[in-house]
Amino acid sequence: MVKRTENVVLLKTIGTIELIAGVAMIYFFRDEIPALIGGVVLLGLAANSFYQAHKCYKRQYAPKKDD
């Protein structure tokens, strides 16, 4: 149980850093196409990190099925 909570926190931290880096790249380097592509890729990675954290959180608190 503790391991899953740590995973959720880690994924959210990574997602937040990716989100900040992606927005910063788009804001500061909006005139350069490769930097824009990199920023969009970072935003996609951030969205994936938040989605994985949500899935992990849901698995942690889902009721267990008895077989």
QUICOR-V467935 format. One record per backbone hydrogen bond with DSSP energy under -0.5 kcal/mol. CO is the residue of the C=O (numbers start at 1). NH is the residue of the N-H. If there is no record, write none. Layout:
{{CO	NH} {CO	NH}}
This chain:
{{1	5} {2	6} {3	7} {4	8} {5	9} {6	10} {7	11} {8	12} {9	13} {10	14} {11	15} {12	16} {13	17} {14	18} {15	19} {16	20} {17	21} {18	22} {19	23} {20	24} {21	25} {22	26} {23	27} {24	28} {25	29} {27	30} {29	32} {31	33} {32	36} {33	37} {34	38} {35	39} {36	40} {37	41} {38	42} {39	43} {40	44} {41	45} {42	46} {43	47} {44	48} {45	49} {46	50} {47	51} {48	52} {49	53} {50	54} {51	55} {52	56} {53	57} {54	58} {55	59} {56	60} {57	61} {58	62} {65	67}}
